[in-house]
Structure formats: C-alpha cells, structure tokens
Amino acid sequence: FKNVDCICVGKICMVDIICFLCKKENVNSPSLALKSPVTALLPQDSVLVRHVQPSTRYKD
C-alpha cells in the first residue's frame, strides 16, 4: 500500500448511499444527487481510515 496517490478520507457503505439518496433534498432527483462529490456522503465527524492488510482482524 505504498501508492502516494491514494488518500483515504472515510469509509462508505451501501447504507450510507441509500440514506443520502433518501434525504429530502435528494429524493426528487437521485441522479443529480449521485453527481455530488463522495465527501457529501461522509459524516461530518468522519475519522481518517487507513489501509490495512486483508488478514487484519478486530481485537476484543
């Protein structure tokens, strides 16, 4: 993961996209909403996400 062109700014899942499209301002024009920058999907308090190896696991 030594690609200097790659900068992670947050984690987005399908639920985030669905909720974004269901907002009042987006529900009438989902195609226009999908033209928004990806950062529009990130929560305001989003923390930096780091790349990890696929074998990485959460610890209790």
Protein Blocks (a to p, Z undefined) as FASTA:
>chain_A
ZZfkbccfbdcdfklmmmmmmpmklmmmmmlmmmpcfklmpcfklccdddddfkbccdZZ
